[in-house]
Amino acid sequence: MIVKRRVGQDSAPVRPGQEQSPVLRWPLMENNITREDLDAVIRYLQQDDPILTQSKNVRDFERAWSDWVGVRHSVFVNSGSSANLLTMAALRELHGPGEVIVPTITWVSDIASVLHCGMTPVFVDIDRRTLGMDNEHVLEKITPRTRAVFLTHVLGYNALGQRLLDELQERRIPLIEDVCEAHGATFQAGRLGSFGLASNFSFYYAHHLSTIEGGMVCTNDVDLYETVRMLRSHGMVRELDSDSRRREYWDDYPDLNPDFIFALPAYNVRSTEINAILGLSQLKRLDETIGRRNANLLLFLNNLNPDVFQTDFAFEGCSNYAFTLILKEPDESLMRRVMTTLRQFGVEFRRGTSGGGNQVRQPYLRRLLGDDAWRSFPRADHVHFYGMYIGNYPTLERDRILRLCEMLNGLAE
Ligand SMILES: Cc1ncc(COP(=O)(O)O)c(C=O)c1O
């Protein structure tokens, strides 16, 4: 029998009056775009006839983001999903069709982008401590047709290991990092997003940094950078950064108007100056808010009953924005009690963690892989049924976190 445990030694007294109210009023995200950010936009809008479409602020945000991540180039787009799409489209353009190794726990756009670009996703189960792809399973899935490993750092936990990096480098297989849920997380001395051929970030409202909607493709590879710049904007040659590359097209296509040379059949996934101003404003406090969120996560995990809930996540280098709550063992009845009680307490949550759980259970993949594919990915399936996340934001009070842990620990029988 699991012994009920009270909140750990770290616990602080509950504020007077709070013990009477069961309501914690805990949305998935709160106050992620502050007065200061909005004021920065308002100041910009007060100019006469301000430029609103992609211009200098987008450039400035891209440069500042590159410096912060530790890469040479960044391309700002209108969502993390668009970042996924452009990265896969550029990969296909530069490396040709083939297989892309992907996780079972990730967002739909990671897989959709592979499919949309005519490539074949090859699925891998997770490592239960990182929630990212099991690195050894990735290596087992590599074939001569592998064009990339597209790895997701789930809920702020680093999924990279040195052996994987060494093997990919030796076999010359590009690594793509999805860092949409892990801004600022690190592996060894580097920020995640600086290790592969390219990386993708999302700035959706619920993430570490928000531009309302938004995303970024980062890379050190100039060919990929220039390709993504064109893909972002109708495939147009005038979007190229390099004068000489642009001139080459002008020379090769003298019958075309230099302003309208479409090198690739592409998209329009640009963002705007307003979104970039929000990003620049938020970036100033990102390191500080990451520190606060990580402290919140530690408090949460240190006060959960480790006999009931998984608490041994790979915390090193982590940059969390949502608490991971995963039952240690399958237990339908406990999961039901957890969900009912969270709802009663006004705590918003998302089942299955990133992307709603095991992707191969989703209709769009059952059509391709059949109804039983989930059987090959038992760890992702455990998270699918017995895992969830709860919002973690800088303004969460310590007392509320401790009350939540106490309430959760009390549900075990
Ligand atoms: C891992 C991951 N990749 C990609 C995305 C897509 O980002 P967006 O919502 O900005 O399109 C998300 C969304 O939250 C995500 O969690």
The ligand as an ORCA input file, in Angstrom:
! r2SCAN-3c Opt
* xyz 0 1
  C       7.148     20.759    -29.175
  C       6.329     21.736    -29.957
  N       6.626     21.944    -31.251
  C       5.924     22.804    -31.999
  C       4.878     23.531    -31.465
  C       4.110     24.456    -32.340
  O       4.220     25.781    -31.893
  P       3.044     26.845    -32.220
  O       1.954     26.591    -31.243
  O       3.725     28.160    -31.977
  O       2.635     26.633    -33.608
  C       4.526     23.350    -30.131
  C       3.372     24.090    -29.585
  O       3.183     24.341    -28.486
  C       5.262     22.430    -29.348
  O       4.962     22.213    -28.082
*
